[in-house]
Amino acid sequence: MTLPSANCAVCHVAARLTCTRCKVVRYCNGEHQRQDWPQHKSCCRPFREQQDAQLGRYLVATHDVKAKQIIFVEDPLVVGPKWFLTDEEKSASIVPCVGCYTPCRVDKHHCRNCRWPVCSVGCEHEKLECSVLSLGNAPKSKTDVRALVDYYRHDALLVLKCLLLQQQHPDRWRALLEMQSHEEERLGTELHQEAEQRVVGYLRQRFLQRIKQSKQRDSMPSDYEPQLLHRLCGIIETNYMVIELATGIELSGLFRQACMMEHACQPNCYFQFDAATQRIAVRAGCDLKKGDHLRITYTNILWGTQMRHHHLLMTKHFSCRCARCEDPTEYGSYVSALRCLGDVSKTCVGVQLPVDPLDEKTQWKCDTCPMVVDAAYVTEVQTHMTEQVESLLAGRPTASQVELLLARLSQLLHTNHFHMFNLKHTLVQLYGHEPGLELGTLSDLQLGRKQRLCDELYNVCRLLDPHSIKLAIYVSIILIEMTHTLEERARREQAEAAALLEQAELRLKEAQDVVEKVLDSVAGKKLNDKLQKHFAEHYKLTARLKLNTLN
């Protein structure tokens, strides 16, 4: 991530002192800090905590904040392995090292004391954690990989790390227990049952219940009842944030203040992580006004309202009622909309929209004709479409395969529907790159199609995420593909070459600005590298075409 400057804000030499209030700005001495205070006070910790019955605890800007300005920097209360694992990850023989999270084989190197997998014989991990894990009976045979994978459940370590805060950091432990856990809402849910089987029962039976017989029991947790462990699971599920390391490994972290930022389906803040320290830096995604709530997104904002609601209800135990969710058209994007379902001859050009988007059982009414359908039918249609799209994109589809599915789905879905969006986003990356469809071989019609698709995708992103906060990767790719199209047109249309290349350069610069938000991710770094190469190629092309014009 882009770290706060390590230099004094006044004389710009390396400095160690930090503002004790915001922990962002540095000074070489107290005199320079006093000298800078009149300028610094307007951006020093520009927010406050508030609380109400509906939102719980949340953060509000105390004065205007400029886009990209750091609002606060925070160290995690606790960091551990990835929390939600796929079925494939649960059965994988490659697991994160218990010490440094480097991927390692479950049957190769093991900690000398607790026998948990490590990346090398010299890698060590936290002593108290190691002492608790050493109470288990690790499989003696390294040949039974299935037994090893079942024993070393690394996702359960995050709950153990939380539990150990009782002894190690009582202040962090108190802050952790203040977090929302949705204990009552979780009871009887699939998440609660999964936590009982995979984490709570596992930790108690294999490790925690043996603490009383341990000689080190006085230094170990004394409270590890199921109710407390489930509460910790609920706190993690509700509040965890994904931290991506430079290796691509995902960790889960809990942050006292960052976890107070409320959800909205159109965020106004974004955050970046320092992979070395797991420290989070929260920045304004746009210009904020005094009194604005600090908002991030807990779900995929490309999904339609019903899918977002289902995801939030299942994983965060609340229903969103933001402006987008209340709008049947979702800011005019129509990403949930269907074509009129009642006109077999397709003479009706209407759009089928939910009457009450906040009600999952609401009817869907055409905005042009009287046609009304039940939510169950819409869900059935969308589920069938989801299966088709996911099945196609799970492989390596060709442009013609994507075009074929797009044509089929367009009979039922609005052109901006989120399934159509995903297919189009795939298609713009195939036109110009797929063997046989390189830019120079595309017909003018195909090149025009690529440009129109890019424009459509870009417009949807601007409606859903006008400041490219959550959709930064998507928007950057779209802008790069726009540039490819404009450059190819410049090669073909010599009279318009200068104007087209100027447009292309503006798109590249916009992509550069957008991708800065995701430089802490592996995908963001790769995209930035690609972007820098593209800049060099663009300037070469511009110089070559200019020379051709002169000749």
C-alpha positions as CSV (number, residue, x, y, z in Angstrom):
1,M,0.0,0.0,0.0
2,T,1.0,3.7,-0.3
3,L,2.4,4.3,3.2
4,P,2.2,7.6,5.1
5,S,5.4,9.6,4.7
6,A,8.3,8.6,7.0
7,N,9.7,12.2,6.8
8,C,9.1,15.2,9.0
9,A,6.1,17.2,7.8
10,V,8.1,20.4,8.3
11,C,11.7,19.8,7.3
12,H,11.2,16.6,5.3
13,V,14.0,14.7,6.9
14,A,13.6,11.1,8.2
15,A,11.6,11.3,11.5
16,R,10.6,8.9,14.2
17,L,8.1,10.9,16.2
18,T,4.4,10.5,15.2
19,C,1.4,12.5,15.9
20,T,0.0,10.6,18.9
21,R,-3.6,11.4,17.9
22,C,-3.7,10.2,14.3
23,K,-0.5,8.2,14.1
24,V,-0.1,9.3,10.4
25,V,2.1,12.4,10.3
26,R,5.7,12.4,11.5
27,Y,8.0,15.0,13.0
28,C,11.7,15.1,13.9
29,N,11.1,17.1,17.1
30,G,8.3,18.6,19.3
31,E,9.0,22.1,18.0
32,H,8.2,21.1,14.4
33,Q,5.1,19.4,15.6
34,R,3.9,22.5,17.3
35,Q,4.8,24.6,14.2
36,D,2.8,22.3,11.9
37,W,-0.3,22.0,14.2
38,P,-2.3,24.9,12.6
39,Q,-2.1,23.1,9.2
40,H,-2.3,19.6,10.5
41,K,-5.3,19.9,12.9
42,S,-7.8,20.1,10.0
43,C,-6.8,16.6,8.8
44,C,-5.8,15.0,12.2
45,R,-8.2,12.2,13.0
46,P,-11.1,13.8,11.0
47,F,-13.8,11.5,12.4
48,R,-15.6,10.5,15.6
49,E,-17.4,7.4,16.8
50,Q,-21.2,7.5,17.2
51,Q,-23.8,5.0,18.1
52,D,-27.5,4.4,17.7
53,A,-30.0,1.5,18.0
54,Q,-30.2,0.8,14.3
55,L,-26.5,1.1,13.1
56,G,-24.8,0.3,16.4
57,R,-21.3,1.9,16.4
58,Y,-20.3,3.9,13.3
59,L,-17.9,6.6,12.2
60,V,-18.7,10.1,11.1
61,A,-16.5,12.8,9.4
62,T,-15.9,15.7,11.8
63,H,-15.0,18.0,8.9
64,D,-14.5,18.0,5.1
65,V,-12.0,15.4,3.9
66,K,-10.4,15.4,0.4
67,A,-10.5,12.3,-1.8
68,K,-7.6,9.9,-1.2
69,Q,-6.7,11.6,2.1
70,I,-5.8,9.1,4.9
71,I,-8.6,9.2,7.5
72,F,-6.9,6.9,10.0
73,V,-4.3,4.1,10.3
74,E,-4.8,1.2,12.6
75,D,-3.0,-1.9,13.8
76,P,-5.1,-5.1,14.0
77,L,-6.4,-6.6,17.2
78,V,-5.7,-10.0,15.8
79,V,-4.7,-11.6,12.5
80,G,-5.0,-15.3,11.5
81,P,-5.5,-17.6,8.6
82,K,-8.3,-17.2,6.1
83,W,-11.7,-17.6,7.8
84,F,-14.2,-18.8,5.1
85,L,-12.7,-21.8,3.2
86,T,-14.0,-23.4,0.1
87,D,-14.6,-27.2,0.2
88,E,-11.5,-27.5,-2.0
89,E,-9.4,-25.5,0.5
90,K,-10.7,-27.5,3.4
91,S,-9.3,-30.7,1.8
92,A,-6.1,-29.3,0.3
93,S,-2.8,-30.8,1.3
94,I,-1.1,-27.3,0.9
95,V,-1.8,-25.3,4.0
96,P,-0.5,-22.0,5.5
97,C,2.6,-22.3,7.7
98,V,1.5,-21.9,11.4
99,G,4.3,-19.4,11.9
100,C,4.4,-17.1,8.8
101,Y,1.5,-18.3,6.6
102,T,3.8,-19.3,3.7
103,P,2.1,-22.2,1.8
104,C,3.6,-25.5,2.8
105,R,2.8,-29.2,2.5
106,V,0.9,-30.7,5.4
107,D,3.2,-33.8,5.4
108,K,6.6,-32.2,5.2
109,H,8.1,-29.9,8.0
110,H,6.4,-29.7,11.4
111,C,7.0,-27.6,14.5
112,R,9.1,-29.5,17.0
113,N,6.8,-28.8,19.9
114,C,3.2,-28.8,18.6
115,R,3.8,-30.8,15.4
116,W,1.8,-28.3,13.2
117,P,3.0,-27.7,9.6
118,V,5.7,-25.1,9.1
119,C,7.4,-23.9,5.9
120,S,10.9,-24.8,7.3
121,V,12.4,-26.4,10.4
122,G,13.6,-22.9,11.5
123,C,10.2,-21.2,11.4
124,E,8.7,-20.6,14.8
125,H,5.3,-19.3,16.0
126,E,3.8,-17.7,19.1
127,K,4.7,-19.7,22.2
128,L,1.3,-19.7,24.0
129,E,-0.4,-20.8,20.8
130,C,2.2,-23.5,20.3
131,S,1.7,-24.7,23.9
132,V,-2.1,-25.1,23.4
133,L,-1.7,-26.8,20.1
134,S,0.9,-29.2,21.6
135,L,-1.9,-30.6,23.8
136,G,-3.4,-32.3,20.8
137,N,-2.5,-35.8,19.5
138,A,-1.1,-35.0,16.1
139,P,-1.1,-37.9,13.6
140,K,2.1,-39.8,13.8
141,S,2.0,-41.1,10.2
142,K,2.8,-38.7,7.4
143,T,1.5,-41.0,4.7
144,D,-2.2,-40.6,5.6
145,V,-2.7,-37.1,4.1
146,R,-6.5,-37.2,4.6
147,A,-6.0,-37.6,8.4
148,L,-3.4,-34.9,8.4
149,V,-5.7,-32.4,6.6
150,D,-8.5,-33.2,9.0
151,Y,-6.3,-32.6,12.0
152,Y,-4.6,-29.4,10.9
153,R,-7.7,-27.1,10.5
154,H,-5.9,-23.8,10.0
155,D,-9.1,-21.8,9.8
156,A,-9.9,-22.7,13.4
157,L,-6.6,-21.0,14.5
158,L,-8.2,-17.5,14.2
159,V,-10.6,-18.4,17.0
160,L,-7.8,-19.7,19.1
161,K,-5.7,-16.5,18.5
162,C,-8.7,-14.5,19.6
163,L,-9.1,-16.6,22.7
164,L,-5.4,-16.2,23.6
165,L,-5.8,-12.4,23.8
166,Q,-7.3,-13.0,27.3
167,Q,-3.7,-13.7,28.6
168,Q,-1.6,-11.9,26.0
169,H,-3.4,-8.6,25.5
170,P,-6.3,-7.9,27.9
171,D,-7.0,-4.5,26.4
172,R,-7.4,-6.1,22.9
173,W,-9.6,-8.8,24.4
174,R,-11.9,-6.2,25.9
175,A,-12.1,-4.3,22.5
176,L,-12.8,-7.6,20.7
177,L,-15.7,-8.5,23.0
178,E,-17.3,-5.1,22.3
179,M,-17.7,-6.1,18.7
180,Q,-21.1,-7.2,17.3
181,S,-21.4,-11.0,17.2
182,H,-25.1,-11.5,16.2
183,E,-25.2,-14.5,18.6
184,E,-29.0,-14.8,18.7
185,E,-29.4,-14.4,14.9
186,R,-26.7,-17.1,14.3
187,L,-28.4,-19.8,16.4
188,G,-29.7,-22.6,14.2
189,T,-28.2,-21.2,11.0
190,E,-25.9,-23.1,8.7
191,L,-23.0,-20.9,9.8
192,H,-23.6,-21.8,13.4
193,Q,-23.8,-25.5,12.7
194,E,-20.6,-25.3,10.5
195,A,-18.8,-23.4,13.3
196,E,-19.8,-26.0,15.8
197,Q,-18.6,-28.9,13.8
198,R,-15.5,-27.5,12.2
199,V,-14.2,-25.0,14.9
200,V,-15.9,-25.1,18.3
201,G,-16.1,-28.9,18.8
202,Y,-12.7,-29.4,17.2
203,L,-10.9,-26.9,19.4
204,R,-12.5,-28.1,22.6
205,Q,-12.1,-31.8,22.0
206,R,-8.6,-31.9,20.6
207,F,-7.0,-29.1,22.6
208,L,-8.9,-26.9,25.1
209,Q,-10.4,-29.6,27.3
210,R,-6.9,-30.8,28.0
211,I,-5.7,-27.5,29.5
212,K,-6.8,-28.6,33.0
213,Q,-4.2,-31.5,32.9
214,S,-1.5,-29.3,31.5
215,K,1.4,-28.2,33.7
216,Q,1.2,-24.8,32.0
217,R,-2.5,-24.3,32.7
218,D,-2.0,-21.2,34.7
219,S,-0.7,-19.3,31.6
220,M,-3.5,-20.7,29.4
221,P,-7.0,-19.6,28.8
222,S,-9.4,-20.4,31.7
223,D,-12.6,-19.7,29.8
224,Y,-13.2,-21.7,26.7
225,E,-16.9,-22.7,27.0
226,P,-18.8,-23.4,23.8
227,Q,-20.9,-20.2,24.2
228,L,-17.7,-18.0,24.3
229,L,-16.2,-19.8,21.3
230,H,-19.4,-19.3,19.3
231,R,-19.4,-15.7,20.3
232,L,-15.9,-15.4,18.9
233,C,-17.0,-17.1,15.7
234,G,-19.9,-14.6,15.4
235,I,-17.5,-11.7,16.0
236,I,-15.2,-13.0,13.2
237,E,-18.0,-13.6,10.7
238,T,-19.5,-10.2,11.3
239,N,-16.3,-8.1,11.4
240,Y,-13.4,-9.8,9.7
241,M,-11.5,-8.1,6.9
242,V,-9.5,-9.9,4.2
243,I,-5.8,-9.1,4.1
244,E,-3.9,-10.2,1.0
245,L,-0.2,-10.9,1.3
246,A,2.3,-10.3,-1.5
247,T,2.2,-14.1,-2.1
248,G,-1.5,-14.0,-2.8
249,I,-2.3,-15.7,0.5
250,E,-5.4,-14.3,2.2
251,L,-5.5,-13.7,5.9
252,S,-8.3,-12.5,8.1
253,G,-8.0,-9.6,10.5
254,L,-10.1,-7.8,13.1
255,F,-9.7,-4.0,13.6
256,R,-11.5,-2.1,16.3
257,Q,-12.2,1.1,14.4
258,A,-12.2,-0.1,10.8
259,C,-14.8,-2.7,11.7
260,M,-17.1,0.2,12.8
261,M,-17.4,1.5,9.2
262,E,-20.9,0.9,8.1
263,H,-22.0,-0.9,5.0
264,A,-23.5,0.8,1.9
265,C,-23.9,-0.5,-1.6
266,Q,-22.2,2.6,-2.9
267,P,-19.2,3.2,-0.6
268,N,-17.3,6.5,0.0
269,C,-14.1,5.0,1.6
270,Y,-11.6,2.4,0.7
271,F,-8.7,0.8,2.6
272,Q,-5.3,-0.7,2.0
273,F,-3.1,-3.0,4.0
274,D,0.6,-3.0,4.7
275,A,1.5,-6.7,4.0
276,A,4.4,-6.6,6.4
277,T,2.6,-5.3,9.5
278,Q,-1.1,-6.0,8.4
279,R,-1.8,-2.4,9.4
280,I,-4.8,-0.8,7.7
281,A,-5.0,2.7,6.2
282,V,-8.5,4.0,5.5
283,R,-8.8,6.6,2.8
284,A,-11.6,8.8,1.5
285,G,-12.8,7.4,-1.8
286,C,-14.2,10.8,-2.7
287,D,-14.5,14.3,-1.2
288,L,-16.4,13.9,2.1
289,K,-18.4,16.5,3.8
290,K,-18.6,17.1,7.6
291,G,-21.2,14.8,9.0
292,D,-20.9,12.1,6.2
293,H,-20.8,8.6,7.5
294,L,-17.7,6.6,6.6
295,R,-19.0,3.7,4.5
296,I,-17.5,0.6,2.9
297,T,-19.1,-2.3,1.1
298,Y,-19.5,-5.8,2.7
299,T,-20.7,-7.5,-0.5
300,N,-20.3,-7.6,-4.2
301,I,-21.8,-4.4,-5.6
302,L,-22.1,-6.0,-9.1
303,W,-24.7,-8.3,-7.8
304,G,-28.4,-7.4,-8.0
305,T,-30.3,-6.3,-4.9
306,Q,-31.8,-9.7,-4.1
307,M,-28.4,-11.5,-4.2
308,R,-26.7,-8.8,-2.2
309,H,-29.5,-9.0,0.5
310,H,-29.2,-12.7,0.6
311,H,-25.4,-12.6,1.1
312,L,-25.6,-9.9,3.8
313,L,-28.3,-11.7,5.6
314,M,-26.4,-15.0,5.6
315,T,-23.0,-13.7,6.4
316,K,-23.5,-10.4,8.3
317,H,-27.1,-11.0,9.7
318,F,-28.7,-7.7,8.6
319,S,-30.6,-6.3,5.6
320,C,-29.4,-3.2,3.8
321,R,-31.7,-0.3,3.3
322,C,-29.4,2.1,1.4
323,A,-30.6,4.3,-1.4
324,R,-29.5,1.9,-4.1
325,C,-31.4,-1.0,-2.4
326,E,-34.6,1.1,-2.2
327,D,-34.4,1.9,-5.9
328,P,-35.9,-0.7,-8.2
329,T,-33.6,0.5,-11.0
330,E,-30.5,0.6,-8.8
331,Y,-29.4,4.1,-9.7
332,G,-30.6,3.5,-13.3
333,S,-28.2,0.6,-13.8
334,Y,-30.9,-2.1,-14.1
335,V,-28.4,-4.7,-13.0
336,S,-31.3,-6.8,-11.6
337,A,-33.8,-6.1,-14.3
338,L,-35.4,-8.6,-16.7
339,R,-37.0,-8.0,-20.0
340,C,-40.8,-8.1,-20.0
341,L,-41.7,-11.8,-19.3
342,G,-45.3,-11.7,-20.5
343,D,-45.0,-10.9,-24.2
344,V,-44.2,-14.0,-26.3
345,S,-44.0,-11.9,-29.5
346,K,-41.5,-9.5,-27.8
347,T,-43.4,-6.4,-29.0
348,C,-43.3,-5.0,-25.4
349,V,-40.1,-3.2,-24.7
350,G,-40.8,-2.9,-21.0
351,V,-38.5,-3.9,-18.1
352,Q,-39.6,-6.2,-15.3
353,L,-38.7,-4.7,-11.9
354,P,-39.4,-5.5,-8.3
355,V,-42.3,-3.6,-6.8
356,D,-40.6,-3.5,-3.4
357,P,-36.9,-4.2,-3.7
358,L,-36.5,-4.6,0.1
359,D,-39.0,-7.5,0.1
360,E,-37.6,-10.8,-1.2
361,K,-41.1,-12.1,-1.9
362,T,-42.2,-9.0,-3.8
363,Q,-43.9,-9.2,-7.2
364,W,-42.0,-8.1,-10.3
365,K,-44.0,-5.7,-12.6
366,C,-43.3,-4.6,-16.1
367,D,-42.8,-0.8,-16.3
368,T,-44.7,-0.7,-19.6
369,C,-47.5,-3.3,-19.7
370,P,-49.6,-4.9,-16.9
371,M,-47.5,-8.1,-16.7
372,V,-46.7,-9.1,-13.1
373,V,-44.8,-12.3,-12.0
374,D,-44.0,-13.8,-8.6
375,A,-40.6,-13.5,-6.9
376,A,-40.3,-17.3,-7.0
377,Y,-40.5,-17.4,-10.8
378,V,-37.8,-14.6,-11.0
379,T,-35.6,-16.5,-8.6
380,E,-36.0,-19.7,-10.7
381,V,-35.0,-17.8,-13.9
382,Q,-32.0,-16.1,-12.3
383,T,-30.8,-19.4,-10.7
384,H,-30.9,-21.1,-14.1
385,M,-29.0,-18.2,-15.6
386,T,-26.4,-18.3,-12.8
387,E,-25.7,-22.0,-13.5
388,Q,-25.2,-21.3,-17.2
389,V,-22.9,-18.3,-16.7
390,E,-20.8,-19.9,-14.0
391,S,-20.5,-23.1,-16.0
392,L,-19.2,-21.3,-19.0
393,L,-16.8,-18.9,-17.2
394,A,-15.4,-21.7,-15.1
395,G,-13.6,-23.0,-18.2
396,R,-11.7,-21.1,-20.9
397,P,-14.5,-19.9,-23.1
398,T,-14.0,-18.6,-26.6
399,A,-15.5,-15.3,-27.8
400,S,-18.0,-17.2,-29.9
401,Q,-19.2,-19.2,-26.9
402,V,-19.6,-16.1,-24.8
403,E,-21.4,-14.3,-27.7
404,L,-23.8,-17.3,-28.0
405,L,-24.7,-17.3,-24.3
406,L,-25.1,-13.5,-24.4
407,A,-27.6,-13.8,-27.2
408,R,-29.6,-16.5,-25.4
409,L,-29.7,-14.6,-22.1
410,S,-30.6,-11.3,-23.8
411,Q,-34.0,-12.8,-24.5
412,L,-34.8,-12.6,-20.8
413,L,-32.3,-10.3,-19.1
414,H,-31.8,-6.5,-19.4
415,T,-28.7,-5.6,-21.3
416,N,-27.1,-4.4,-18.0
417,H,-28.1,-7.3,-15.9
418,F,-25.1,-8.5,-13.7
419,H,-24.9,-11.8,-15.6
420,M,-24.7,-9.9,-18.9
421,F,-22.1,-7.6,-17.3
422,N,-19.8,-10.5,-16.4
423,L,-20.1,-12.0,-19.9
424,K,-19.4,-8.7,-21.6
425,H,-16.4,-8.1,-19.3
426,T,-15.0,-11.4,-20.3
427,L,-15.7,-10.7,-24.0
428,V,-13.9,-7.4,-24.2
429,Q,-10.8,-9.2,-22.9
430,L,-11.2,-11.9,-25.6
431,Y,-11.6,-9.6,-28.5
432,G,-8.0,-8.5,-29.3
433,H,-6.3,-11.3,-27.4
434,E,-7.8,-14.6,-28.3
435,P,-5.8,-16.5,-31.0
436,G,-7.3,-15.6,-34.3
437,L,-9.0,-12.5,-32.8
438,E,-5.9,-10.3,-32.3
439,L,-6.5,-6.6,-32.6
440,G,-5.0,-6.4,-36.1
441,T,-7.2,-9.2,-37.4
442,L,-10.5,-7.9,-36.0
443,S,-12.9,-6.6,-38.6
444,D,-14.2,-3.0,-38.2
445,L,-17.5,-4.5,-37.0
446,Q,-15.8,-6.6,-34.3
447,L,-13.6,-3.6,-33.3
448,G,-16.7,-1.4,-33.0
449,R,-18.4,-4.1,-31.0
450,K,-15.5,-4.2,-28.5
451,Q,-15.6,-0.4,-28.2
452,R,-19.4,-0.4,-27.6
453,L,-19.1,-3.2,-25.0
454,C,-16.4,-1.2,-23.2
455,D,-18.6,1.9,-23.2
456,E,-21.6,0.0,-21.8
457,L,-19.5,-1.6,-19.0
458,Y,-17.9,1.6,-18.1
459,N,-21.3,3.4,-17.9
460,V,-22.7,0.7,-15.5
461,C,-19.6,1.0,-13.3
462,R,-20.0,4.8,-13.1
463,L,-23.6,4.4,-12.0
464,L,-22.8,1.8,-9.3
465,D,-19.5,3.0,-8.2
466,P,-18.9,6.6,-9.5
467,H,-15.5,6.9,-7.7
468,S,-14.2,3.4,-8.7
469,I,-13.8,2.4,-5.1
470,K,-15.0,-1.2,-5.1
471,L,-14.8,-1.8,-8.8
472,A,-11.3,-0.5,-9.3
473,I,-10.0,-3.7,-10.9
474,Y,-13.0,-4.0,-13.3
475,V,-12.8,-0.3,-14.3
476,S,-9.0,-0.5,-14.9
477,I,-9.4,-3.5,-17.2
478,I,-12.2,-1.8,-19.1
479,L,-10.1,1.4,-19.5
480,I,-7.1,-0.6,-20.8
481,E,-9.3,-2.4,-23.3
482,M,-10.8,0.9,-24.4
483,T,-7.2,2.1,-25.0
484,H,-6.4,-1.0,-27.1
485,T,-9.5,-0.2,-29.2
486,L,-8.7,3.5,-29.7
487,E,-5.1,2.7,-30.6
488,E,-6.2,0.2,-33.2
489,R,-8.6,2.6,-34.7
490,A,-5.8,5.2,-34.8
491,R,-3.7,2.7,-36.9
492,R,-6.6,2.3,-39.3
493,E,-8.0,5.9,-39.4
494,Q,-4.9,8.0,-40.1
495,A,-6.9,11.2,-40.4
496,E,-8.3,10.8,-36.9
497,A,-5.2,9.3,-35.4
498,A,-4.1,12.3,-33.3
499,A,-7.5,12.7,-31.7
500,L,-7.9,8.9,-31.1
501,L,-4.5,8.7,-29.5
502,E,-5.2,11.6,-27.3
503,Q,-8.4,9.9,-26.1
504,A,-6.4,6.7,-25.5
505,E,-3.8,8.5,-23.3
506,L,-6.6,10.0,-21.2
507,R,-8.0,6.6,-20.6
508,L,-4.6,5.2,-19.6
509,K,-4.1,8.1,-17.2
510,E,-7.6,7.4,-15.7
511,A,-6.7,3.8,-15.3
512,Q,-3.5,4.7,-13.6
513,D,-5.4,6.9,-11.1
514,V,-8.0,4.1,-10.5
515,V,-5.4,1.3,-10.0
516,E,-3.7,3.2,-7.2
517,K,-6.5,2.1,-4.9
518,V,-5.7,-1.6,-5.3
519,L,-1.8,-1.6,-5.3
520,D,-1.9,-3.6,-2.1
521,S,-3.3,-6.6,-3.9
522,V,-1.6,-9.1,-6.2
523,A,-4.1,-8.4,-9.0
524,G,-3.6,-4.6,-8.6
525,K,0.2,-4.9,-8.8
526,K,0.0,-7.1,-11.9
527,L,-2.4,-4.7,-13.5
528,N,-0.2,-1.7,-12.7
529,D,2.8,-3.5,-14.2
530,K,0.8,-4.1,-17.3
531,L,-0.3,-0.5,-17.3
532,Q,3.3,0.8,-17.2
533,K,4.3,-1.3,-20.2
534,H,1.2,-0.1,-22.0
535,F,2.2,3.5,-21.4
536,A,5.6,2.9,-23.0
537,E,4.0,1.1,-26.0
538,H,1.4,3.9,-26.4
539,Y,4.1,6.6,-26.6
540,K,6.0,4.6,-29.2
541,L,2.9,4.2,-31.2
542,T,2.1,7.9,-31.0
543,A,5.7,8.8,-32.1
544,R,5.6,6.3,-35.0
545,L,2.2,7.5,-36.3
546,K,3.3,11.1,-36.0
547,L,6.4,10.3,-38.0
548,N,4.3,8.6,-40.7
549,T,2.1,11.7,-40.9
550,L,5.2,13.9,-41.4
551,N,6.5,11.6,-44.2
